[in-house]
Amino acid sequence: MSAPSHHPSTDSRWQRSWQVLLVFLRLGLTSFGGPSAHLGYFREAFVQRLRWLDERAYADLVALCQFLPGPASSQVGMGIGLMRAGHLGALAAWIGFTLPSAIVLMLAVLGMTQWGGLPSGLMHGLKLAAVAVVAHAVWGMAQAFCTGWRQRLLMLLMTLAVLLTPQWPALVILFLLLAGLAGYMWLRAAPAQPGQAMAIPLSRKQGIFWLLVFAVLLALAWLPWLDLHASLAAAFYRAGSLVFGGGHVVLPLLETEVVQRGWLDADIFLAGYGLTQAVPGPLFTFAAFLGAAMQPPLGGWWGGLLALLAIFLPAYLLIVGALPFWEQWRHLSGLRAALQGVNAAVVGLLLAALLQQGTLALRQPLDVVWVLLVWLLLWRRLPPWLVVLLSGLAGQVLSQLA
């Protein structure tokens, strides 16, 4: 998608936003497996099928979101929506990808005692499908970004570093920075050309404005608010602003904010987090459950919606603030070489996630065959949402026959 020579009309912007909403709504209803799997779903939908951007532009966007705090897969979705239809497209992407799971989690708060979660067989089938989705993404991205021995070495070093060190978000950021430095030193002689232009409908001045809004709100979030609803919004805004590394990392921060404050019982907190693993979409929708589960005057639908908006707002402000600079910076030769190193490391990061998920999901030799069959269906270009649903249904059927 080349940068447009003129701004789209109001009608075309609304039509594009509606298209973004429909695509992300389908992803929000079917994207099981966590952030790594989400990136695989996005790649299939927007790079391979719809061709809204090419492989390298997509990898550049993923690399940027890996550096920003917040939910990386949601930020990638917001960035794609922004490039497609401006702020309205970014909002449509967020609504489509986030609201399905958020609504399910808030409904679960109302009937938690009656609903015991998804059947175990269905859950196992969905987990195996997620492993295959990540494997498919790793294979495709490795072919695109690990073409030389230096890139492959960086990929393997990143995989080993993630697997052999403590799961600290700061370490992942450090490893990515080191990969960028290695790329700058090793790959600068013949840096790859950037992908197709990112059509960012924002100027750099607008980017600075949104980054300042993020900083001002973060400063306000540390003030001792007397109003409970303002305190709730501030707590979730802080959590969304300070988390690197994805949804699982937000757990200790949210536990500190809501359980230690006495807003929510620890058992309900853990039950809600377990339920969040059973729904599609981003793990940050756990905030909707927490907000809805709190005692009056907090809680309910308004509490869930307030917590949801507050935890995702930093991600939105950061991506719309950073993208106008990223489109220009990613064309610099030195940064291009560094970005090659980061892209190779991101493939290693996904490979580490694949190995970790595979260790948890693969219980028996039949599961390995299952994952290979799902991967083959994805390789044959079947829609990922259909493959995921078929895998989940197969898991449930087999569990009933066992």
VEXSE-474977 format. One line per field, with one value per residue (C-alpha): residue number from 0; chain; residue in three letters; x, y, z. Coordinates in nm, 4 decimals. Layout:
<pts>
pos	[NUM, ...] $
unit	[A, ...] $
code	[ala, ...] $
c1	[X, ...] $
c2	[Y, ...] $
c3	[Z, ...] $
</pts>
This chain:
<pts>
pos	[0, 1, 2, 3, 4, 5, 6, 7, 8, 9, 10, 11, 12, 13, 14, 15, 16, 17, 18, 19, 20, 21, 22, 23, 24, 25, 26, 27, 28, 29, 30, 31, 32, 33, 34, 35, 36, 37, 38, 39, 40, 41, 42, 43, 44, 45, 46, 47, 48, 49, 50, 51, 52, 53, 54, 55, 56, 57, 58, 59, 60, 61, 62, 63, 64, 65, 66, 67, 68, 69, 70, 71, 72, 73, 74, 75, 76, 77, 78, 79, 80, 81, 82, 83, 84, 85, 86, 87, 88, 89, 90, 91, 92, 93, 94, 95, 96, 97, 98, 99, 100, 101, 102, 103, 104, 105, 106, 107, 108, 109, 110, 111, 112, 113, 114, 115, 116, 117, 118, 119, 120, 121, 122, 123, 124, 125, 126, 127, 128, 129, 130, 131, 132, 133, 134, 135, 136, 137, 138, 139, 140, 141, 142, 143, 144, 145, 146, 147, 148, 149, 150, 151, 152, 153, 154, 155, 156, 157, 158, 159, 160, 161, 162, 163, 164, 165, 166, 167, 168, 169, 170, 171, 172, 173, 174, 175, 176, 177, 178, 179, 180, 181, 182, 183, 184, 185, 186, 187, 188, 189, 190, 191, 192, 193, 194, 195, 196, 197, 198, 199, 200, 201, 202, 203, 204, 205, 206, 207, 208, 209, 210, 211, 212, 213, 214, 215, 216, 217, 218, 219, 220, 221, 222, 223, 224, 225, 226, 227, 228, 229, 230, 231, 232, 233, 234, 235, 236, 237, 238, 239, 240, 241, 242, 243, 244, 245, 246, 247, 248, 249, 250, 251, 252, 253, 254, 255, 256, 257, 258, 259, 260, 261, 262, 263, 264, 265, 266, 267, 268, 269, 270, 271, 272, 273, 274, 275, 276, 277, 278, 279, 280, 281, 282, 283, 284, 285, 286, 287, 288, 289, 290, 291, 292, 293, 294, 295, 296, 297, 298, 299, 300, 301, 302, 303, 304, 305, 306, 307, 308, 309, 310, 311, 312, 313, 314, 315, 316, 317, 318, 319, 320, 321, 322, 323, 324, 325, 326, 327, 328, 329, 330, 331, 332, 333, 334, 335, 336, 337, 338, 339, 340, 341, 342, 343, 344, 345, 346, 347, 348, 349, 350, 351, 352, 353, 354, 355, 356, 357, 358, 359, 360, 361, 362, 363, 364, 365, 366, 367, 368, 369, 370, 371, 372, 373, 374, 375, 376, 377, 378, 379, 380, 381, 382, 383, 384, 385, 386, 387, 388, 389, 390, 391, 392, 393, 394, 395, 396, 397, 398, 399, 400, 401] $
unit	[A, A, A, A, A, A, A, A, A, A, A, A, A, A, A, A, A, A, A, A, A, A, A, A, A, A, A, A, A, A, A, A, A, A, A, A, A, A, A, A, A, A, A, A, A, A, A, A, A, A, A, A, A, A, A, A, A, A, A, A, A, A, A, A, A, A, A, A, A, A, A, A, A, A, A, A, A, A, A, A, A, A, A, A, A, A, A, A, A, A, A, A, A, A, A, A, A, A, A, A, A, A, A, A, A, A, A, A, A, A, A, A, A, A, A, A, A, A, A, A, A, A, A, A, A, A, A, A, A, A, A, A, A, A, A, A, A, A, A, A, A, A, A, A, A, A, A, A, A, A, A, A, A, A, A, A, A, A, A, A, A, A, A, A, A, A, A, A, A, A, A, A, A, A, A, A, A, A, A, A, A, A, A, A, A, A, A, A, A, A, A, A, A, A, A, A, A, A, A, A, A, A, A, A, A, A, A, A, A, A, A, A, A, A, A, A, A, A, A, A, A, A, A, A, A, A, A, A, A, A, A, A, A, A, A, A, A, A, A, A, A, A, A, A, A, A, A, A, A, A, A, A, A, A, A, A, A, A, A, A, A, A, A, A, A, A, A, A, A, A, A, A, A, A, A, A, A, A, A, A, A, A, A, A, A, A, A, A, A, A, A, A, A, A, A, A, A, A, A, A, A, A, A, A, A, A, A, A, A, A, A, A, A, A, A, A, A, A, A, A, A, A, A, A, A, A, A, A, A, A, A, A, A, A, A, A, A, A, A, A, A, A, A, A, A, A, A, A, A, A, A, A, A, A, A, A, A, A, A, A, A, A, A, A, A, A, A, A, A, A, A, A, A, A, A, A, A, A, A, A, A, A, A, A, A, A, A, A, A, A, A, A, A, A, A, A, A, A, A, A, A, A] $
code	[met, ser, ala, pro, ser, his, his, pro, ser, thr, asp, ser, arg, trp, gln, arg, ser, trp, gln, val, leu, leu, val, phe, leu, arg, leu, gly, leu, thr, ser, phe, gly, gly, pro, ser, ala, his, leu, gly, tyr, phe, arg, glu, ala, phe, val, gln, arg, leu, arg, trp, leu, asp, glu, arg, ala, tyr, ala, asp, leu, val, ala, leu, cys, gln, phe, leu, pro, gly, pro, ala, ser, ser, gln, val, gly, met, gly, ile, gly, leu, met, arg, ala, gly, his, leu, gly, ala, leu, ala, ala, trp, ile, gly, phe, thr, leu, pro, ser, ala, ile, val, leu, met, leu, ala, val, leu, gly, met, thr, gln, trp, gly, gly, leu, pro, ser, gly, leu, met, his, gly, leu, lys, leu, ala, ala, val, ala, val, val, ala, his, ala, val, trp, gly, met, ala, gln, ala, phe, cys, thr, gly, trp, arg, gln, arg, leu, leu, met, leu, leu, met, thr, leu, ala, val, leu, leu, thr, pro, gln, trp, pro, ala, leu, val, ile, leu, phe, leu, leu, leu, ala, gly, leu, ala, gly, tyr, met, trp, leu, arg, ala, ala, pro, ala, gln, pro, gly, gln, ala, met, ala, ile, pro, leu, ser, arg, lys, gln, gly, ile, phe, trp, leu, leu, val, phe, ala, val, leu, leu, ala, leu, ala, trp, leu, pro, trp, leu, asp, leu, his, ala, ser, leu, ala, ala, ala, phe, tyr, arg, ala, gly, ser, leu, val, phe, gly, gly, gly, his, val, val, leu, pro, leu, leu, glu, thr, glu, val, val, gln, arg, gly, trp, leu, asp, ala, asp, ile, phe, leu, ala, gly, tyr, gly, leu, thr, gln, ala, val, pro, gly, pro, leu, phe, thr, phe, ala, ala, phe, leu, gly, ala, ala, met, gln, pro, pro, leu, gly, gly, trp, trp, gly, gly, leu, leu, ala, leu, leu, ala, ile, phe, leu, pro, ala, tyr, leu, leu, ile, val, gly, ala, leu, pro, phe, trp, glu, gln, trp, arg, his, leu, ser, gly, leu, arg, ala, ala, leu, gln, gly, val, asn, ala, ala, val, val, gly, leu, leu, leu, ala, ala, leu, leu, gln, gln, gly, thr, leu, ala, leu, arg, gln, pro, leu, asp, val, val, trp, val, leu, leu, val, trp, leu, leu, leu, trp, arg, arg, leu, pro, pro, trp, leu, val, val, leu, leu, ser, gly, leu, ala, gly, gln, val, leu, ser, gln, leu, ala] $
c1	[0.0000, 0.1701, 0.1258, -0.1784, -0.1235, -0.4363, -0.6493, -0.9369, -1.2866, -1.5133, -1.7075, -1.3972, -1.2592, -1.5842, -1.5929, -1.2339, -1.3074, -1.6051, -1.3851, -1.1227, -1.3919, -1.5266, -1.1825, -1.0733, -1.4082, -1.3528, -1.0012, -1.1359, -1.3777, -1.1236, -0.7717, -0.6845, -0.3304, -0.1924, 0.0213, 0.2561, -0.0352, -0.2096, 0.0889, 0.0564, -0.3136, -0.2431, 0.0314, -0.1977, -0.4850, -0.3120, 0.0059, -0.0875, -0.4619, -0.5635, -0.2158, -0.2685, 0.1087, 0.4054, 0.6209, 0.8891, 0.6487, 0.4638, 0.7864, 0.8893, 0.5568, 0.5957, 0.9492, 0.8277, 0.5501, 0.7952, 0.9807, 0.6713, 0.5061, 0.1635, 0.0021, 0.2155, -0.0407, -0.3127, -0.0737, 0.0080, -0.3666, -0.4149, -0.1223, -0.2724, -0.6087, -0.4427, -0.2600, -0.5782, -0.8303, -0.6761, -0.7889, -1.1277, -0.9584, -0.7397, -1.0493, -1.2326, -0.9386, -0.9360, -1.3125, -1.3262, -1.0298, -1.1022, -1.4752, -1.5762, -1.3586, -1.4223, -1.7992, -1.7662, -1.5526, -1.7927, -2.0852, -1.8876, -1.8689, -2.2493, -2.2777, -1.9458, -2.1051, -2.3138, -2.0479, -1.7512, -1.5530, -1.4838, -1.4751, -1.1258, -1.1293, -1.2222, -0.9515, -0.6888, -0.7814, -0.7568, -0.4142, -0.2814, -0.4164, -0.2347, 0.0940, 0.0468, -0.0358, 0.2835, 0.4862, 0.3397, 0.4299, 0.7845, 0.8403, 0.7183, 0.8994, 1.2231, 1.2187, 1.1677, 1.4077, 1.6709, 1.8199, 2.1871, 2.3949, 2.4223, 2.0449, 2.0023, 2.2639, 2.0826, 1.7568, 1.9084, 2.0856, 1.7591, 1.5787, 1.8416, 1.8536, 1.4769, 1.4659, 1.7664, 1.7127, 1.4446, 1.1208, 1.1842, 1.0415, 1.3448, 1.5692, 1.3661, 1.3998, 1.7739, 1.8105, 1.6249, 1.8491, 2.1584, 2.0203, 1.9701, 2.3296, 2.4565, 2.2557, 2.3976, 2.7530, 2.7163, 2.4528, 2.5139, 2.7231, 2.4162, 2.1014, 1.7742, 1.5423, 1.2390, 0.9002, 0.6223, 0.5471, 0.3422, 0.0563, 0.0507, -0.2233, -0.0496, 0.2261, 0.5257, 0.3770, 0.0650, 0.2814, 0.4535, 0.1117, -0.0081, 0.3175, 0.2770, -0.0816, 0.0517, 0.3156, 0.0710, -0.1846, 0.0866, 0.1916, -0.1718, -0.2132, 0.0352, -0.1638, -0.3573, -0.7104, -0.9939, -1.2698, -1.2851, -1.3579, -1.0664, -0.8447, -0.9589, -0.8819, -0.5423, -0.4491, -0.5236, -0.3603, -0.0402, -0.0501, -0.0955, 0.1876, 0.4556, 0.4266, 0.6777, 0.6492, 0.2801, -0.0324, 0.1091, 0.3509, 0.0640, -0.0568, 0.1661, 0.1018, -0.2748, -0.2606, -0.0823, -0.3315, -0.6610, -0.6034, -0.3637, -0.5885, -0.8792, -1.0843, -1.1099, -1.0665, -0.7537, -0.9517, -1.1780, -0.8700, -0.7069, -1.0321, -1.0780, -0.7232, -0.7779, -1.0973, -0.9140, -0.6939, -1.0049, -1.1266, -0.9828, -0.8332, -0.5779, -0.4989, -0.5345, -0.9125, -0.8582, -0.9022, -1.2678, -1.3241, -1.1505, -1.3378, -1.6723, -1.6043, -1.5278, -1.7637, -1.9960, -1.9634, -1.7055, -1.7779, -2.0509, -2.0588, -1.9326, -1.6446, -1.5440, -1.5590, -1.3638, -1.0870, -1.0752, -1.0420, -0.7837, -0.5492, -0.5570, -0.5369, -0.1552, -0.1067, -0.3141, -0.1394, 0.2062, 0.1418, -0.0184, 0.2624, 0.5476, 0.4315, 0.4808, 0.8485, 0.8874, 0.7916, 1.0821, 1.3374, 1.2973, 1.4377, 1.7761, 2.0518, 2.1942, 1.8524, 1.7586, 2.0593, 1.9721, 1.6129, 1.7316, 1.8904, 1.5731, 1.3560, 1.5767, 1.5572, 1.1774, 1.1695, 1.3813, 1.1398, 0.8492, 1.0477, 1.1062, 0.7332, 0.6609, 0.8879, 0.7388, 0.3802, 0.4582, 0.6022, 0.2799, 0.0335, 0.1834, 0.0852, 0.1320, 0.2659, -0.0812, -0.0647, 0.2490, 0.0690, -0.2281, -0.0147, 0.1483, -0.1944, -0.3138, 0.0065, -0.0507, -0.4033, -0.2633, 0.0065, -0.2701, -0.4209, -0.7306, -0.8633, -0.7012, -1.0335, -1.1792, -0.8724, -0.8850, -1.2549, -1.2129, -0.9228, -1.1256, -1.4271, -1.2060, -1.0530, -1.3974, -1.5197, -1.2105, -1.2399, -1.5988, -1.4943, -1.2027] $
c2	[0.0000, 0.3128, 0.6383, 0.8160, 1.1399, 1.2939, 1.2435, 1.0040, 1.1452, 1.1185, 0.8392, 0.6341, 0.6839, 0.5541, 0.2636, 0.1708, 0.1942, -0.0357, -0.2833, -0.2626, -0.3247, -0.6344, -0.7899, -0.7263, -0.8420, -1.1798, -1.1869, -1.0841, -1.3771, -1.6408, -1.5326, -1.7766, -1.8379, -1.5102, -1.2332, -1.4554, -1.6352, -1.2998, -1.1798, -1.4937, -1.4319, -1.0681, -1.1670, -1.4109, -1.1639, -0.8364, -0.9454, -1.2651, -1.2369, -0.8694, -0.7337, -0.4100, -0.4068, -0.6208, -0.8537, -0.5978, -0.3170, -0.5592, -0.6712, -0.3071, -0.2373, -0.5446, -0.4368, -0.0904, -0.2335, -0.4695, -0.1616, 0.0235, -0.0545, -0.2111, -0.5047, -0.5501, -0.7372, -0.4808, -0.1996, -0.3731, -0.3902, -0.0221, 0.0669, -0.1254, 0.0405, 0.3837, 0.3314, 0.2093, 0.4694, 0.7142, 0.7511, 0.6050, 0.2966, 0.2564, 0.2781, 0.0282, -0.2150, -0.1889, -0.2314, -0.5318, -0.7114, -0.6294, -0.6061, -0.9706, -1.1115, -0.8108, -0.8611, -1.2341, -1.1639, -0.9024, -1.1400, -1.4077, -1.1802, -1.1820, -1.5604, -1.6983, -1.9489, -2.1036, -2.1060, -2.3357, -2.2181, -2.3930, -2.7751, -2.9195, -3.0967, -2.7785, -2.5889, -2.8500, -2.8316, -2.4525, -2.4658, -2.7057, -2.4784, -2.1851, -2.3787, -2.4449, -2.0777, -1.9644, -2.2284, -2.1065, -1.7464, -1.8383, -2.0335, -1.7526, -1.4729, -1.6721, -1.7168, -1.3415, -1.2013, -1.4655, -1.5057, -1.4807, -1.6600, -1.3474, -1.3077, -1.6779, -1.6519, -1.3561, -1.5509, -1.8506, -1.6356, -1.4567, -1.7890, -1.9238, -1.5982, -1.5984, -1.9672, -1.9621, -1.6378, -1.5266, -1.4050, -1.0371, -0.7885, -0.5616, -0.8449, -0.8891, -0.5172, -0.5388, -0.8378, -0.6512, -0.3476, -0.5690, -0.7325, -0.3874, -0.2931, -0.6173, -0.5478, -0.1950, -0.3338, -0.6518, -0.5737, -0.2109, -0.2913, -0.3926, -0.3124, -0.4409, -0.1937, -0.0931, -0.2272, -0.0371, 0.3047, 0.3212, 0.5618, 0.7381, 1.0052, 1.2027, 1.4613, 1.4594, 1.7567, 1.5537, 1.2650, 1.4923, 1.6107, 1.2555, 1.1630, 1.4700, 1.3648, 1.0218, 1.1793, 1.4249, 1.1519, 0.9285, 1.2101, 1.2647, 0.8914, 0.9105, 1.1747, 1.0615, 1.0800, 1.0963, 0.9888, 0.6094, 0.6033, 0.8387, 0.6169, 0.3099, 0.4744, 0.5944, 0.2465, 0.0782, 0.3576, 0.3087, -0.0666, -0.0162, 0.2382, 0.0411, -0.3130, -0.4435, -0.7951, -0.8645, -0.9571, -1.2085, -0.9488, -0.7215, -0.9770, -0.8720, -0.5029, -0.5502, -0.7702, -0.4881, -0.2301, -0.4080, -0.6876, -0.5153, -0.2070, -0.4248, -0.3606, -0.7320, -1.0676, -1.2632, -1.5777, -1.3875, -1.2219, -1.5591, -1.7134, -1.4239, -1.4550, -1.8247, -1.7456, -1.4864, -1.7636, -1.9319, -1.6434, -1.5062, -1.1615, -0.9731, -1.0753, -0.7130, -0.7655, -0.9142, -0.5508, -0.5666, -0.8622, -0.6883, -0.3628, -0.5394, -0.7670, -0.4899, -0.4044, -0.0984, 0.1900, 0.0477, -0.2570, -0.3525, -0.2693, 0.0853, -0.0296, -0.2917, -0.0438, 0.2202, -0.0266, -0.1521, 0.1969, 0.3044, 0.0079, 0.0342, 0.4139, 0.4281, 0.1752, 0.3909, 0.7172, 0.5610, 0.4003, 0.7109, 0.9212, 0.6995, 0.5953, 0.9370, 0.9262, 0.5565, 0.5961, 0.8396, 0.6781, 0.3270, 0.4433, 0.5524, 0.3110, 0.2701, 0.2200, -0.0189, -0.2339, -0.2210, -0.3086, -0.6186, -0.7324, -0.6574, -0.8373, -1.1471, -1.1291, -1.0976, -1.4245, -1.5756, -1.4355, -1.6027, -1.9265, -1.9210, -1.8614, -2.1555, -2.3867, -2.2716, -2.3087, -2.6427, -2.7758, -2.6867, -2.7941, -3.1165, -3.3936, -3.7019, -3.8065, -3.7645, -3.3933, -3.3557, -3.5134, -3.2870, -2.9723, -3.0841, -3.1399, -2.7960, -2.6409, -2.8184, -2.6747, -2.3265, -2.3840, -2.4791, -2.1306, -2.2343, -1.9399, -1.9463, -1.8856, -2.1952, -2.4050, -2.2939, -2.3740, -2.7140, -2.7945, -2.6935, -2.8981, -3.1980, -3.1731, -3.1751, -3.4680, -3.6768, -3.5994, -3.7274, -4.0487, -4.1162] $
c3	[0.0000, -0.1178, 0.0633, -0.0785, -0.2608, -0.1069, 0.1987, 0.1436, 0.1421, 0.4417, 0.2733, 0.1868, 0.5362, 0.6870, 0.4407, 0.5226, 0.8949, 0.8543, 0.6664, 0.9425, 1.2043, 1.0292, 0.9779, 1.3363, 1.4727, 1.3100, 1.4567, 1.7967, 1.7893, 1.6781, 1.7813, 2.0577, 2.1794, 2.3158, 2.1633, 1.9614, 1.7959, 1.7359, 1.5345, 1.3244, 1.2647, 1.1719, 0.9301, 0.7511, 0.7338, 0.6473, 0.4685, 0.2900, 0.2293, 0.2222, 0.1299, 0.3207, 0.3839, 0.2857, 0.4950, 0.5777, 0.6654, 0.8912, 1.0576, 1.1066, 1.2766, 1.4990, 1.5906, 1.6910, 1.9082, 2.0793, 2.2044, 2.3255, 2.6597, 2.6463, 2.4613, 2.1490, 1.9396, 2.0142, 1.9220, 1.5938, 1.5256, 1.6122, 1.3858, 1.0935, 1.1515, 1.1718, 0.8426, 0.6788, 0.7982, 1.0430, 1.4037, 1.3192, 1.1746, 1.4840, 1.7027, 1.4804, 1.5033, 1.8822, 1.9142, 1.6830, 1.8389, 2.2044, 2.2742, 2.2051, 2.4839, 2.7100, 2.6853, 2.7561, 3.0626, 3.1977, 3.1430, 3.3245, 3.6281, 3.6411, 3.6243, 3.7445, 3.9799, 3.6991, 3.4234, 3.4704, 3.1677, 2.8375, 2.8225, 2.8634, 2.5252, 2.3430, 2.5293, 2.4369, 2.0690, 2.0760, 2.2436, 1.9792, 1.7045, 1.8680, 1.8623, 1.4901, 1.4235, 1.5970, 1.4089, 1.0794, 1.1649, 1.2704, 0.9489, 0.7249, 0.9080, 0.9264, 0.5490, 0.5058, 0.7686, 0.8437, 0.4971, 0.5993, 0.8587, 1.0746, 1.0923, 1.1683, 1.4423, 1.5977, 1.5818, 1.7618, 2.0211, 2.0990, 2.1345, 2.3748, 2.5706, 2.6269, 2.7201, 2.9560, 3.1470, 3.3959, 3.2422, 3.3116, 3.0590, 3.0980, 2.9786, 2.6596, 2.5833, 2.6532, 2.4181, 2.1423, 2.1892, 2.1688, 1.8531, 1.7028, 1.7901, 1.6368, 1.3228, 1.3041, 1.3249, 1.1159, 0.8544, 0.7631, 0.4563, 0.2567, 0.4523, 0.3160, 0.1564, 0.3613, 0.2707, 0.1048, 0.2463, 0.5625, 0.4881, 0.8248, 0.8220, 1.0993, 1.0989, 1.3305, 1.5172, 1.5785, 1.6954, 1.9478, 2.0695, 2.1388, 2.3135, 2.5362, 2.6152, 2.7186, 2.9451, 3.1065, 3.1786, 3.3243, 3.5577, 3.6601, 3.7209, 4.0093, 4.1964, 4.5077, 4.3648, 4.6174, 4.3788, 4.3526, 3.9802, 3.9086, 4.1269, 3.9314, 3.5969, 3.7244, 3.8508, 3.5193, 3.3184, 3.5209, 3.4570, 3.0827, 3.0702, 3.2530, 3.1166, 2.8626, 2.7312, 2.6871, 2.8765, 3.1249, 3.2617, 3.3678, 3.6244, 3.9191, 3.8545, 3.8509, 4.1596, 4.3409, 4.2194, 4.2887, 4.5420, 4.7786, 4.7753, 4.8887, 4.5767, 4.4898, 4.6601, 4.5619, 4.4744, 4.2345, 4.0839, 4.0062, 3.8814, 3.6417, 3.5124, 3.4460, 3.2570, 3.0479, 2.9093, 2.7659, 2.5494, 2.2236, 2.1840, 2.3957, 2.7540, 2.8618, 2.8504, 3.1966, 3.3030, 3.1984, 3.4315, 3.7213, 3.6752, 3.6528, 3.9533, 4.2025, 4.4830, 4.4616, 4.4037, 4.1628, 3.9488, 3.7069, 3.3376, 3.3882, 3.6065, 3.3501, 3.0633, 3.2576, 3.3458, 2.9868, 2.8385, 3.0957, 3.0438, 2.6614, 2.6359, 2.6838, 2.4028, 2.1679, 2.2575, 2.2164, 1.8788, 1.7229, 1.8706, 1.7513, 1.4024, 1.2333, 1.3344, 1.2580, 0.8913, 0.8370, 1.0676, 0.9311, 0.5924, 0.7390, 0.6363, 0.9859, 1.1400, 0.8583, 0.9452, 1.3158, 1.2291, 1.0435, 1.3671, 1.5620, 1.3050, 1.3291, 1.7082, 1.6937, 1.4973, 1.7750, 2.0318, 1.8512, 1.8273, 2.2043, 2.2575, 2.0261, 2.2249, 2.5545, 2.4347, 2.2752, 2.6021, 2.7824, 2.5132, 2.3734, 2.6131, 2.3943, 2.0508, 1.8985, 1.9827, 1.7695, 1.4734, 1.5445, 1.5336, 1.2078, 1.0496, 1.1601, 1.0279, 0.6947, 0.6734, 0.7372, 0.4762, 0.2317, 0.2935, 0.4852, 0.6927, 1.0392, 1.2158, 1.0466, 1.1299, 1.4938, 1.5292, 1.3620, 1.5945, 1.9014, 1.7925, 1.7157, 2.0614, 2.2226, 2.0130, 2.0924, 2.4634, 2.4592, 2.2800, 2.5161] $
</pts>
